[in-house]
């Protein structure tokens, strides 16, 4: 049968990204406590298309993905990208894998446990000799307004907040890619908030969370800066973007702050001592 996608195109317009999106597929990701975790991801797979070709071969994206049903990690995403480039004869390829990641969380007083989900993503891209991998983690938190607490006779308004961390890691002295666990990002963000958010709280836990938030007020600016400082101190991280968003409880709008940072060239952690 004729390959219609392979027909020439005379509009002289290359396409930077073409592919499939909103493709749900079961995957297995690394779990620090349990080694592996099964989840369901939403994939976006794309490649570039030179100006002379009419279309790409959409079915090949699915074929490549199906061949990688096992672990999806910072080690396997480059393999998927390489296969996409080869199968679709492309110069560049991009993979976005969005998935819920589940952690068992314990209530602060009673120790009651339940699973809580975090929205995460792996974003990988290769273009010629250049390659990239970003870990994204979204962490829900509680934030309590310092101004509200200061000016009120009693109480203070608080709200649900979401901190989204995108980060790249560098290589160690042996040249190996360094890894940051999703669990590490969650713990780091929660330490910077007024209080973590929990899936299950009994009355003693609710009391503890309420008082903890009151004792640790943070503006959205405080939150994003504290997370950024902690990431700067982690020498595995060479770039990050942190976005903190508060769903304001007394306003008809949300408040946000964002910091993007790149580690300047210089001393490595081992040279720093």
C-alpha positions in Angstrom: 0.0 0.0 0.0 1.1 3.5 -0.7 2.9 5.4 2.2 0.8 8.6 2.0 2.7 10.1 4.9 5.9 9.8 2.9 4.6 12.0 0.1 6.5 15.2 -0.5 5.2 18.5 0.9 5.9 21.8 -1.0 4.9 24.3 1.8 8.5 24.4 3.0 7.6 24.4 6.7 9.3 22.0 9.1 7.4 20.8 12.2 9.2 21.0 15.5 7.0 18.5 17.3 4.4 16.0 16.0 3.2 12.9 17.6 0.6 11.4 20.0 -0.7 12.8 23.3 -3.1 11.8 26.1 -2.0 8.2 25.6 -2.6 6.2 28.8 -0.4 3.2 29.5 0.6 1.1 32.5 4.1 1.6 33.7 6.5 0.7 36.5 8.5 3.3 38.2 11.3 3.1 40.9 10.1 3.3 44.5 12.7 4.1 47.1 10.9 2.0 49.9 9.5 -0.9 47.8 11.9 -1.0 44.8 9.1 -0.8 42.2 5.6 0.8 41.9 3.0 0.1 39.3 1.0 3.1 38.1 -0.8 4.4 35.0 0.8 7.2 33.0 -0.3 9.7 30.4 2.2 9.9 27.5 3.1 12.5 25.0 5.5 11.2 22.4 6.8 13.4 19.6 9.5 13.9 17.0 10.4 16.6 14.5 9.3 16.4 10.9 11.4 17.9 8.1 9.7 20.3 5.7 9.8 17.9 2.8 7.6 15.2 4.4 3.8 15.3 4.5 3.3 13.4 7.7 4.8 11.1 10.3 3.8 7.5 11.2 1.7 7.7 14.3 1.4 3.9 14.8 5.2 3.7 15.3 4.9 5.8 18.5 2.6 3.1 20.0 4.9 0.3 18.8 7.9 1.9 20.5 6.0 2.5 23.8 4.7 -1.1 23.8 8.2 -2.4 23.6 9.1 -0.6 26.8 6.3 -1.8 29.2 8.8 -2.3 32.0 10.4 0.4 34.1 10.2 4.0 33.0 13.1 5.9 34.7 15.8 8.4 33.9 17.8 5.4 32.6 15.1 4.0 30.3 13.7 7.3 28.9 16.8 7.9 26.8 16.4 4.4 25.3 12.8 5.2 24.4 14.0 8.5 22.8 16.7 6.7 20.8 14.1 4.1 19.5 11.7 6.9 18.5 14.4 8.7 16.5 15.5 5.5 14.8 12.0 4.2 14.0 10.7 7.6 12.8 14.0 8.7 11.1 14.0 11.9 13.2 16.7 14.3 14.4 14.9 15.1 17.7 12.4 13.3 20.0 10.6 14.2 23.2 8.8 12.1 25.8 6.5 13.4 28.5 5.3 10.8 31.1 2.8 12.1 33.6 1.7 9.8 36.4 0.4 9.6 40.0 2.9 8.4 42.5 1.7 6.9 45.7 3.3 7.2 49.1 2.1 5.8 52.5 1.8 8.7 54.9 1.4 8.6 58.6 -0.7 11.1 60.6 1.4 13.2 63.0 -0.1 12.1 66.3 -2.0 8.9 65.9 0.2 7.4 63.3 -2.8 6.4 61.2 -1.6 5.5 57.7 -3.1 5.8 54.2 -1.9 6.3 50.7 -1.5 9.7 49.2 -0.9 10.5 45.5 1.5 13.0 44.0 1.4 14.2 40.4 4.8 13.6 38.8 6.4 13.6 35.4 9.5 12.5 33.5 10.3 14.8 30.6 13.0 13.6 28.3 14.3 15.1 25.1 17.1 14.5 22.6 18.1 16.7 19.7 21.2 15.7 17.7 23.9 15.1 20.3 22.1 17.1 23.1 19.9 15.3 25.6 17.9 16.3 28.6 15.9 14.8 31.4 13.7 16.6 33.9 11.9 15.2 37.0 8.7 17.1 37.9 7.0 16.6 41.3 3.9 18.4 42.5 3.5 18.5 46.3 0.3 19.7 48.0 0.9 21.6 51.2 -0.8 23.9 53.8 0.3 27.5 54.0 -0.8 30.0 56.7 -0.6 33.7 56.0 1.9 35.6 58.3 0.1 38.9 57.8 -3.3 37.5 58.7 -1.9 36.0 61.9 -0.1 39.2 62.8 -3.1 41.5 62.4 -5.9 39.2 63.7 -7.0 39.0 67.4 -7.4 35.2 66.9 -6.9 32.8 64.1 -5.4 33.3 60.6 -6.4 32.3 57.1 -4.7 29.3 55.6 -5.1 27.5 52.3 -4.1 24.5 50.2 -1.0 25.2 48.2 0.8 23.3 45.5 4.6 23.4 45.0 5.8 22.1 41.6 9.5 21.3 41.4 11.2 20.7 38.0 14.8 19.7 38.3 17.8 18.4 36.4 20.7 16.5 38.0 24.3 16.4 37.0 26.9 13.7 37.0 29.1 12.5 39.9 32.9 12.5 39.8 32.8 9.1 38.1 30.7 10.5 35.3 27.5 8.7 36.3 24.1 10.5 36.2 22.9 11.3 39.7 19.4 10.6 40.9 17.0 12.4 43.1 14.1 10.4 44.5 10.5 11.7 44.3 10.3 11.0 48.0 13.2 13.4 48.6 11.5 16.2 46.8 8.2 15.6 48.7 10.0 15.6 52.1 12.0 18.8 51.1 8.9 20.7 50.1 6.9 19.7 53.1 9.6 20.9 55.5 9.3 24.4 53.9 5.5 24.7 54.2 3.4 25.7 57.2 2.3 22.0 57.3 2.2 18.9 55.2 -1.1 17.7 53.8 -2.2 14.2 55.0 -4.6 11.7 53.5 -6.0 10.6 56.9 -6.3 12.6 60.1 -8.0 11.8 63.4 -9.0 14.5 65.8 -5.7 14.6 67.6 -3.9 14.8 64.2 -6.2 17.6 63.0 -5.4 19.6 66.1 -1.6 19.0 65.6 -1.7 20.1 62.0 -3.8 23.2 62.7 -1.4 24.3 65.5 1.7 23.4 63.4 0.5 25.6 60.6 -0.2 28.5 63.0 3.3 28.2 64.4 4.9 28.2 60.9 3.3 31.0 58.8 4.7 31.4 55.3 3.9 33.7 52.4 4.0 32.1 48.9 7.2 34.0 48.5 8.7 32.4 51.6 7.6 29.0 50.4 9.2 29.2 47.0 12.4 30.8 48.4 12.8 28.1 51.1 12.4 25.3 48.6 14.9 27.0 46.3 17.5 27.4 49.0 17.2 23.7 49.9 17.7 22.7 46.3 20.7 24.9 45.9 22.3 23.0 48.8 21.8 19.7 47.0 24.9 19.3 44.8 23.2 16.7 42.7 20.9 19.4 41.3 22.3 21.6 38.5 19.0 23.3 37.5 15.6 23.8 38.9 12.3 25.7 38.5 10.1 26.0 41.6 6.5 27.2 41.4 4.4 27.7 44.5 0.7 28.3 44.1 -1.7 29.1 46.9 -5.5 28.6 46.4 -6.4 31.7 48.4 -9.1 31.1 51.0 -10.2 34.7 51.4 -9.6 36.0 47.9 -11.2 35.2 44.5 -7.9 34.5 43.0 -4.7 32.4 43.5 -1.3 33.7 44.5 1.9 32.3 43.0 5.7 32.7 43.0 8.3 31.1 40.8 12.1 30.8 40.9 14.3 29.3 38.2 18.0 28.7 38.9 21.1 27.2 37.2 24.1 26.1 39.2 27.0 28.3 38.0 30.2 26.5 36.8 32.8 26.1 39.5 33.7 23.7 42.2 32.2 20.3 42.4 30.9 19.0 45.7 34.0 16.9 46.3 36.3 19.8 45.5 34.3 22.1 47.8 35.0 19.7 50.7 
